[in-house]
Amino acid sequence: MITTPFAHASTTSAIDLMAVQVETERLTLPTGATVFEQGRSADSIYGIRRGIVELIGNGGEKLCYRPGELFCYQDIVWGAGEHSNTAFARTPVEILRLDRLRFLNLLHNHPTLALLLIGQQHDRLREQRSSGTCCY
């Protein structure tokens, strides 16, 4: 029987799945650096290993992502192929970047990744609702 390091995905995080991909690019950015700009081609998913990234939308709405969280997958999976926000490093950050095709292959090979991302979104919405910052 062949086992993989992710045979028990419940103990593996989305960022861990992303980090072990050979094609994953590792970026280190200083505070204030732009990760990507709204309207630009969305061709990659991002995951945070260290630091905080803030996404700012058209209307000034802000979302912060912390270590262990993946972001921008909405733009490449459901969007029109463009970033719907601008992302800035609010602290020095270490970011993982995986291109769209490799991310979709990762999702195909590890379907539990979709559950991990849905869980991340659920936790984010629950946190926003409890803090009164959730927009409908």
N, C-alpha and C positions, 0 to 999 in steps of 0.2 A: 504494500500500500504506500502510495506517495502522499506525503503531507506537505503543505505549504506553510510559510510563516503566518498566513492569514486564515488558517483553517477554522479558527475561532474568532470570527470578525467582531463578536460582541466585546472582545477585549482589545481590539485594534481600533484606533481612531482614524478618522478621515485623513488627517495630516500625516499619520504614519504610513497609510497606504500610498499617499502621494510621494512621500519622501524616499521610498525605496525604488521608485521608478528611475531607471537609468537616464531617461530623457529629461527628468526634472531639472530645471535651472535654479540655482541658488543665487539670490540677490541680497546684498547688504546696502541699505540706503540710510542716509543721515536724516535727522529731524527736518521736516519741511519739504523733503524731496517729493516730487510728483511720481506716483506709481503709474498712473494712466489718466488720460483726460476724457471727459464726456464727449461723445460723438466720434471718437476714434474707433478703429476696428477692434472688436472684441475677439481676440483669437487665442486667449489663454485663460486658465483658471489660476487663482492665487491662493496660497495658504500661508499663514503667519506662524513662524517658528518662535520669533521674539519680537516684542514691541507692540505698538498700536497703530493701526491704519484707520483713517477716517474717510468715509465716502460722503461726498456732498452732492446733492441733486440740484436740479434746475431751480426749484423753489427754495433752496437753502436748507432743506431737510438734511439731517446728518445721521450717519450710522457709524459706530466704531466697532472694529473687529480686533479681537485679542488673540494671543497665542493659542494655537490649536484650531482656529476657525478658518474655513475656506470662504472665499468671496469671489464674486464675479461669475459664478456658474450660471446664475439666472440670465445674464447677458448672452452667454454662448449657447445655452440650451434652449431657452424660451424667447430670447430677444431677437432683434432684427440684425444681429451681428455687430452692433455698436454698443459702446459703453453708455449706460444710462446715468452714470455718475462720474465725478472726478475723484480720484483717490490720492490722499496725501499721507506721508509718514508723519505721525504726530509725536513719535519718539524714534530713536534709532531702531531700525527694523531689520530682521532677517526674514526674507520672503522666499517661498518656493513658487515657481511658475511652471505650469505644464500646459503645452499647447492643446487646442481644442480636440483634435483628432486623438491624441494620446489620452486625454481625459475621457473621451467617449469610449475608447477601448478599455480603459481602466474600469469604467462603470459597467461595461459589458462583461468583463472578466471577474468583477467583484460587485455583483448586484446589491450586496448589503451596503455598499457605499451610498446608494440612494437613500437608504433608511437612515444612515448616519447624518446625511445632509438634511433630511426632513426633520430629524431629531434636533439638529442644530437650529434650524429655523423655528421649530416649536419652542425651544428654550428661549430664543431671542424674543419671540412674540409674547411669551408668558412674562418675561422680564419687563418688556415695554408696557404691558398691560398693568402689571403690579406697580410700576413706577409712574404710571399716568402719562407716558410719553408715546403711547401707541396711536398711530394715525389710521383712521378708517377711510 
